[in-house]
Amino acid sequence: MNFSTAYIMRSTLVLFAVLLLATNTSSLYAQTTWTGNLNNDWNNAGNWSAGVPSAADDVTIPSTTKDPGISVAGAVAKSVTVLVDGRLAVSFAGTLTINGATTQGILNQGIIVNSGSIIVGNTSAVGPTGIRNEYLITNQFGGQIQVERATATGIYLTATAFINNDGTIGVGATVASGSTGIYNAGAFTNNEAGQVYIDRVSEGLENTGTTGLFNNFGTLSIGSKVGGSNIPYGISNHAPFNNKTTGQVHINRVTKGINTGTSTFNNDGTVTIGALTSVTELISADETGMFNNKTAGTFNGTGMIAAARFTNIGGTLSPGYSPGKITFNASENFDSSMMEIEVNGTGTAGVNYDQVAVTGTATLGGKLAVSVNYTPANGNQVTIVSATAISGTFSSVTGLPAFWRVTYTATAVILVYDLTNTWTGAISNNWSTAGNWSAGTVPTATINVVIPNVTNDPIITTTGAVARTIHVKPGASLTLNATGNLTTSGVQNFNGVNAGLYNQGTVTIKGPLMVKPN
């Protein structure tokens, strides 16, 4: 082989190697850039520098006259970068699926408008971040954005970023998806129709930064999926969080529901923590922020609240779900709030009835709303507030059925079921008028009657008056006219005496009286 022949062969081999390297490099770093040379159709090859994107392509969308639009199902990419002033629109029937990215599935520095489906990481990892948003993402009504398999953060908003959501946004619905579901250092608005779901992460939502803001008008649900791992924090809040009047926040499968961080969580809607699983700390004591339960707000939960991090500003505190127990680790003021208490029995606090427990002083003064959902026995007692000390009383009580009363001790607020109906004479002296009795009803044969010394003494003028027992107190008077009759059906102990009718005042009998023997 002479030199010329060897040189030609070597040159040919080198050229072949270069071509092979170029081919391999192209397959390793496949990319295509939007040009919009023809129209707005993502699926038109003439709109791309290297053809319609495949699942192996890193896609770049710069600012162009004609912005790309996805109007049918099937668009795919390895990653998508929308540059400054660039724009991507996914319409109702359109789908974009992204898998295999090394840094982030989507980097948005421009505008993304979605009313279809954007799915990131449903089959393979997408790097540390599923979606990194540096400017504006609008997820319209009906739009779905789903992120899976991020290794650090599902959705990351920088300080310059905005997300407006009227559709559904989810992180970690099927598999582990990073340490933080949503990291928000920008402005996230979940509108009234919006739904945000975060599961299978170490921290549901971190709301943070000097420009961070989360406004929730819709539903934010963290840890709702069965099989999701127990996450330390539902929400870690270091920037203003406003749960509006229509807002619903649900947190489950966490150790700590809300870490108030260094900022303020304002609740004008409903916050429910631990409805599906028990939660150790509802509001944690870890940092210095505040949870403000405002006038229209309702807080539901079973677990501990750090008293220093929770303020009642006219809102409703509702232990449990049916029912539950909330414990404050220090003194708490309830003088401007509503306390909702459900009673399904007398057994165990948090199991058979709601209870608020305070390690310190419970300062009352607000409203109490009671719901009793079982058939009680005479003498049943239910402690609905327990504390080291009780200060004050509730300003009003609603929903308490007949023969239940609220009693206050130095360390407890107790609901007592006492089949006693006390004469008030508020309307007249007619025994048969319901408004003259404390229970708002005329006594029946199972009711113990008490007649104190009041202005209008009771007079029985018709037949059919009954009671279990009757106690006429000193200075009081009871008159049974000839046209009436009175029957008692039981006995009880009065100062060591068993009697059906115990008289310490004046009883005038003109008609039939039947009293059960002692």
C-alpha atoms as one frame of an Amber mdcrd trajectory, in Angstrom:
protein
   0.000   0.000   0.000   1.578   3.286  -1.084   1.354   6.574   0.790  -1.378
   7.974  -1.422  -3.614   4.970  -0.902  -2.983   4.926   2.876  -3.679   8.658
   3.111  -6.952   8.319   1.227  -8.050   5.416   3.453  -7.094   7.299   6.628
  -8.910  10.414   5.446 -11.970   8.335   4.692 -11.893   6.770   8.180 -11.490
  10.164   9.832 -14.394  11.572   7.845 -16.516   8.555   8.791 -15.620   9.012
  12.467 -16.532  12.693  12.341 -19.862  11.889  10.731 -20.493   9.159  13.284
 -19.604  11.507  16.158 -21.874  14.168  14.763 -24.687  11.644  14.481 -24.177
  10.425  18.056 -23.907  13.997  19.356 -27.158  14.862  17.629 -28.896  11.893
  19.255 -27.452  12.746  22.658 -28.321  16.432  22.458 -31.376  16.463  20.205
 -32.991  19.864  20.177 -35.313  21.945  18.099 -36.231  25.616  18.265 -39.560
  27.184  17.392 -39.408  29.557  14.419 -43.098  30.054  13.603 -42.155  30.450
   9.947 -45.522  29.194   8.728 -48.209  29.457  11.406 -48.993  28.654  15.077
 -49.253  24.875  14.714 -46.864  22.952  17.015 -47.256  19.890  14.769 -46.099
  21.616  11.576 -42.460  20.734  10.871 -41.985  23.981   8.977 -42.356  25.904
  12.245 -39.260  24.284  13.800 -35.540  24.515  13.219 -35.166  20.714  13.348
 -38.651  19.344  12.885 -41.588  18.679  15.187 -40.266  17.782  18.644 -39.922
  14.148  19.608 -39.758  12.698  23.118 -35.941  13.006  22.909 -35.883  16.717
  22.073 -35.024  19.692  24.261 -37.389  22.376  22.947 -36.744  26.118  22.920
 -39.501  28.670  22.328 -38.185  32.221  21.802 -40.132  35.400  21.169 -41.588
  35.168  17.666 -44.385  36.744  15.664 -46.356  33.494  15.598 -46.469  31.744
  18.980 -46.810  27.962  19.140 -50.161  26.418  19.971 -51.019  22.808  20.834
 -54.597  22.011  19.883 -54.572  18.208  19.682 -53.308  15.400  21.859 -49.853
  13.902  21.481 -47.274  16.705  21.737 -44.099  15.461  23.493 -40.660  16.712
  24.491 -37.733  15.921  26.742 -37.819  19.470  28.098 -39.369  22.800  27.140
 -37.797  26.233  27.626 -39.970  29.286  26.979 -37.647  32.274  26.696 -38.358
  35.881  27.706 -41.327  37.228  25.693 -41.930  33.755  24.311 -45.395  32.228
  24.583 -46.890  28.754  24.553 -50.615  27.984  24.451 -52.174  24.561  25.051
 -55.853  24.565  24.127 -58.730  22.454  25.450 -58.038  19.287  23.438 -54.262
  19.686  23.455 -51.774  17.660  25.509 -48.073  18.130  26.133 -46.104  15.338
  27.830 -42.532  15.853  29.044 -40.192  13.116  30.321 -36.450  12.568  30.711
 -35.230  16.121  31.377 -31.969  16.525  33.274 -32.491  19.967  34.920 -36.200
  20.776  34.728 -39.103  19.584  32.652 -40.265  23.132  31.903 -38.347  26.378
  32.270 -40.744  29.265  31.707 -39.367  32.788  31.334 -42.278  33.930  29.197
 -45.976  33.077  29.203 -47.708  29.694  29.255 -51.488  29.546  28.902 -53.052
  26.135  29.390 -56.613  24.933  29.062 -55.633  21.400  28.045 -53.171  19.036
  29.744 -49.500  19.526  30.597 -47.993  16.374  32.077 -44.433  16.375  33.399
 -42.618  13.210  34.505 -45.371  10.641  34.231 -42.997   7.904  33.004 -39.437
   9.040  33.788 -37.545  11.528  35.952 -37.340  15.185  34.932 -34.378  16.367
  37.002 -34.472  18.376  40.229 -37.451  20.541  39.190 -40.611  19.616  37.362
 -41.588  23.180  36.381 -39.473  26.249  37.036 -41.559  29.352  36.479 -39.858
  32.737  36.204 -42.740  34.726  34.778 -46.397  33.782  34.086 -48.359  30.551
  33.918 -52.132  30.779  33.518 -53.979  27.504  33.996 -57.478  28.147  32.753
 -60.737  26.451  33.717 -60.542  22.819  32.595 -56.763  22.963  32.333 -54.651
  20.287  34.015 -51.008  20.526  35.021 -49.516  17.408  36.616 -45.934  16.982
  37.850 -44.349  13.665  38.891 -40.825  12.348  39.537 -39.046  15.635  40.226
 -36.120  14.918  42.555 -36.191  18.230  44.485 -39.168  20.505  43.720 -42.360
  19.828  41.821 -43.171  23.441  40.884 -40.771  26.306  41.627 -41.812  29.965
  41.419 -39.054  32.550  41.509 -39.515  36.060  42.915 -40.608  37.328  39.472
 -43.120  34.571  38.841 -46.905  34.369  38.780 -49.307  31.437  38.609 -53.036
  32.043  38.127 -55.003  28.835  38.467 -58.634  28.203  37.540 -58.063  24.544
  36.689 -56.268  21.653  38.381 -52.607  21.552  39.393 -51.145  18.413  40.952
 -47.776  17.253  42.260 -46.963  13.670  43.249 -50.299  12.030  42.503 -48.731
   8.632  41.731 -45.044   8.550  42.766 -42.540  10.373  44.983 -41.943  13.817
  43.534 -39.225  15.656  45.409 -38.685  17.220  48.787 -41.027  20.191  48.166
 -44.274  20.032  46.240 -44.581  23.745  45.453 -41.929  26.322  46.315 -43.477
  29.767  45.972 -41.313  32.864  46.142 -43.582  34.667  43.683 -47.345  35.223
  43.532 -49.573  32.145  43.396 -53.324  32.753  43.018 -55.603  29.745  43.236
 -58.939  31.088  42.082 -62.378  29.928  43.175 -62.583  27.139  40.591 -58.940
  26.207  41.116 -57.810  22.949  42.682 -54.247  22.270  43.821 -53.202  18.789
  44.995 -49.822  17.983  46.540 -48.795  14.477  47.613 -45.759  12.227  48.125
 -43.265  14.958  48.975 -41.372  15.898  52.145 -42.930  19.360  52.388 -46.224
  20.209  50.748 -45.966  23.943  50.156 -43.221  26.366  51.042 -44.490  29.930
  50.757 -41.500  32.206  51.117 -39.467  35.233  50.092 -39.871  38.985  50.299
 -42.175  38.934  47.264 -43.878  35.639  48.075 -47.690  35.658  48.274 -50.277
  32.870  48.183 -53.943  33.814  47.721 -56.303  30.865  47.916 -59.900  31.271
  46.752 -60.280  27.612  45.733 -59.149  24.238  47.090 -55.639  23.434  48.280
 -55.289  19.791  49.294 -52.064  18.360  50.731 -51.598  14.666  51.547 -55.007
  13.522  50.346 -53.849  10.499  48.322 -53.990   7.023  49.851 -50.492   5.556
  49.903 -48.791   8.909  50.097 -45.938   9.081  52.588 -46.249  10.960  55.859
 -44.727  14.389  55.225 -43.208  16.541  58.002 -44.913  19.793  57.004 -48.099
  20.471  55.123 -47.355  24.194  54.742 -44.215  26.048  55.754 -45.152  29.699
  55.653 -42.578  32.485  55.397 -44.633  34.895  53.267 -48.244  36.114  53.476
 -50.837  33.386  52.936 -54.463  34.492  52.546 -57.151  31.828  52.628 -60.144
  33.760  51.309 -63.811  33.244  52.244 -64.291  30.654  49.494 -60.933  29.024
  50.185 -60.642  25.438  51.400 -57.335  24.118  52.764 -57.155  20.383  53.530
 -53.991  18.884  55.061 -53.538  15.175  55.812 -50.799  12.573  56.250 -48.437
  15.049  57.871 -46.625  15.273  61.183 -47.136  19.032  61.404 -49.985  20.748
  59.604 -48.854  24.369  59.337 -45.528  25.840  60.332 -46.354  29.532  60.588
 -42.723  30.295  59.818 -41.895  33.980  59.931 -45.033  35.386  58.321 -48.845
  35.519  58.654 -51.465  32.983  57.647 -54.845  34.779  57.421 -57.845  32.470
  57.395 -61.199  33.784  56.169 -62.220  30.413  54.710 -61.944  26.869  56.032
 -58.791  25.075  57.139 -59.147  21.373  57.936 -56.147  19.420  59.214 -56.048
  15.671  59.878 -59.507  14.607  58.702 -58.073  11.434  57.130 -55.156  10.738
  59.470 -54.068  11.930  62.898 -51.739  14.939  63.027 -49.409  15.564  65.974
 -49.221  19.346  65.633 -51.907  21.328  63.844 -50.093  24.667  64.198 -46.450
  24.168  65.151 -44.361  26.148  67.610 -41.224  26.011  65.474 -40.945  29.669
  64.460 -42.434  33.134  64.998 -45.278  33.633  62.494 -49.008  33.801  63.259
 -52.155  31.981  62.218 -55.049  34.468  62.321 -58.464  32.808  62.431 -60.547
  35.722  61.189 -64.282  36.472  61.347 -65.350  34.340  58.385 -62.745  31.658
  59.060 -63.276  28.141  60.389 -60.475  25.972  61.735 -61.076  22.201  62.026
 -58.620  19.745  63.504 -57.589  17.244  66.136 -54.191  17.729  67.699 -51.986
  20.359  69.322 -51.949  24.066  68.526 -49.093  26.281  69.662 -51.055  28.956
  71.519 -48.453  31.630  70.817 -48.865  31.071  67.074 -52.695  31.081  66.929
 -55.000  34.089  67.295 -58.802  34.078  67.282 -60.029  37.180  65.465 -63.737
  36.404  65.349 -63.309  33.046  63.641 -64.768  29.618  64.417 -62.836  26.884
  66.194 -64.274  23.435  65.507 -62.454  20.455  67.038 -62.300  17.361  64.881
 -64.596  16.089  62.222 -67.086  13.948  64.153 -65.803  14.670  66.735 -62.286
  15.717  67.854 -60.046  17.338  70.440 -57.845  20.409  70.128 -55.173  21.029
  72.740 -53.500  24.403  73.252 -50.065  24.148  74.838 -50.479  27.440  76.761
 -53.143  29.992  77.722 -55.561  30.954  74.943 -58.109  33.733  74.532 -61.504
  32.819  73.056 -63.310  36.073  73.847 -63.868  37.057  70.216 -64.451  33.695
  68.578 -67.064  31.018  67.987 -66.500  27.549  69.442 -68.412  24.747  67.689
 -68.874  21.617  69.790 -70.399  18.318  68.638 -71.611  15.786  71.219 -72.294
  12.196  70.124 -72.055  10.609  73.581 -70.360  10.868  76.965 -67.451   8.441
  76.606 -64.078   9.879  75.587 -63.130  13.406  74.546 -62.273  13.493  70.867
 -64.043  10.191  70.291 -67.569  10.657  71.595 -67.596  14.434  71.894 -65.563
  17.498  70.949 -63.293  19.096  73.479 -60.921  22.065  73.692 -58.154  21.537
  76.250 -55.899  24.372  77.411 -52.660  24.007  79.344 -53.091  27.358  81.066
 -55.994  29.800  81.282 -58.910  29.554  78.869 -60.390  33.041  78.593 -63.991
  32.806  77.439 -66.369  35.512  76.248 -67.072  34.436  72.693 -69.989  32.353
  71.383 -70.702  28.658  71.867 -72.580  26.648  69.227 -73.587  23.143  70.330
 -74.794  20.138  68.359 -76.062  17.154  70.405 -76.575  13.983  68.371 -77.442
  11.221  70.842 -80.188  10.344  73.316 -78.946  11.309  76.778 -79.845   9.949
  80.190 -80.751  12.205  83.063 -77.605  13.448  84.783 -75.263  13.004  81.780
 -72.303  15.401  81.897 -69.867  16.270  79.111 -66.757  18.395  79.654 -66.331
  20.454  76.501 -63.572  22.796  77.754 -60.865  21.750  80.198 -58.104  24.071
  81.388 -55.749  24.839  84.204 -58.089  27.762  84.852 -61.337  29.067  83.331
 -61.861  32.812  83.083 -65.253  34.258  82.125 -68.254  32.648  80.433 -69.562
  32.371  76.879 -71.472  35.453  75.758 -74.148  33.331  74.075 -75.023  29.667
  73.592 -76.929  28.320  70.582 -78.106  24.851  69.585 -78.443  23.515  73.137
 -81.489  21.200  73.265 -84.084  21.301  76.026 -82.930  20.210  79.477 -79.253
  20.731  78.661 -77.444  23.516  80.481 -73.920  24.917  80.570 -72.126  24.941
  83.903 -68.781  26.533  84.691 -66.213  25.379  87.218 -62.755  26.716  88.028
 -61.191  24.325  85.500 -63.939  23.217  83.116 -67.008  24.040  81.065 -69.518
  21.201  81.334 -72.735  20.401  79.492 -75.241  18.834  81.891 -78.420  16.995
  80.914 -80.931  17.582  83.706 -84.590  16.692  83.270 -85.644  19.747  85.253
 -88.036  22.385  83.997 -88.088  25.581  86.051 -91.097  27.870  86.243 -90.268
  31.425  85.150 -93.713  33.006  84.831 -92.242  35.144  82.067 -95.608  35.512
  80.288 -98.420  34.785  82.748 -99.457  32.487  85.594-100.846  29.795  83.261
 -99.144  26.415  83.865-100.000  25.311  80.286 -98.160  28.188  78.550 -94.794
  26.966  77.188 -93.207  30.414  77.448 -93.568  30.318  81.233 -91.007  27.491
  81.511 -87.197  27.533  81.305 -87.142  24.660  78.793 -89.621  26.443  76.545
 -92.005  23.486  76.856 -94.782  22.513  79.264 -93.620  19.731  81.658 -94.185
  16.082  80.751 -94.437  13.039  83.011 -90.652  12.455  82.852 -89.659  15.987
  83.897 -88.750  17.234  87.356 -90.409  20.606  88.001 -88.963  23.421  90.110
 -91.160  26.365  91.152 -89.134  29.247  92.609 -90.426  32.492  94.107 -91.242
  34.685  91.087 -93.807  37.407  90.326 -96.289  35.201  88.464 -97.045  32.059
  90.502 -98.323  29.080  88.465-102.032  28.207  88.413-103.419  24.967  86.924
-106.866  25.524  85.425-107.163  22.658  82.919-106.922  18.895  83.085-103.800
  16.937  82.096-101.039  18.704  84.041 -98.208  16.222  84.748 -94.666  16.094
  86.075 -92.236  13.495  87.377 -91.717  15.418  90.617 -92.473  18.951  91.844
 -90.381  21.100  94.173 -92.104  24.252  95.444 -89.340  26.437  96.860 -89.577
  28.804  99.865 -91.766  31.834  99.128 -93.192  30.179  95.991 -96.824  29.253
  95.396 -98.664  26.608  93.319-102.465  26.645  92.869-104.537  23.742  91.520
-107.992  25.057  90.632-111.157  22.957  90.706-111.208  22.856  86.899-107.760
  21.299  86.688-105.899  18.201  87.795-102.232  17.319  88.450-100.402  13.965
  88.439 -96.800  13.220  89.452 -95.213   9.918  88.376 -91.945   9.597  90.283
 -89.939  10.426  93.380 -86.575  11.976  94.059 -84.508  12.825  97.098 -85.129
  16.309  98.495 -82.814  17.095 101.402 -82.880  13.460 102.510 -86.608  13.001
 101.879 -87.975  10.957  98.980 -91.066  12.648  97.609 -93.125  13.251  94.496
 -94.243  16.682  95.676 -91.869  18.557  97.972 -93.380  21.765  99.307 -91.365
  24.518 100.981 -93.814  27.258 100.018 -97.590  27.308  99.530 -99.644  24.722
  97.632-103.410  25.381  97.212-105.365  22.327  96.087-108.942  22.670  94.795
-108.909  19.966  92.142-107.735  16.339  91.834-104.070  15.743  92.767-102.446
  12.330  92.307 -98.961  11.992  93.824 -96.861   8.824  93.641 -96.258   7.468
  97.163 -92.834   7.978  98.760
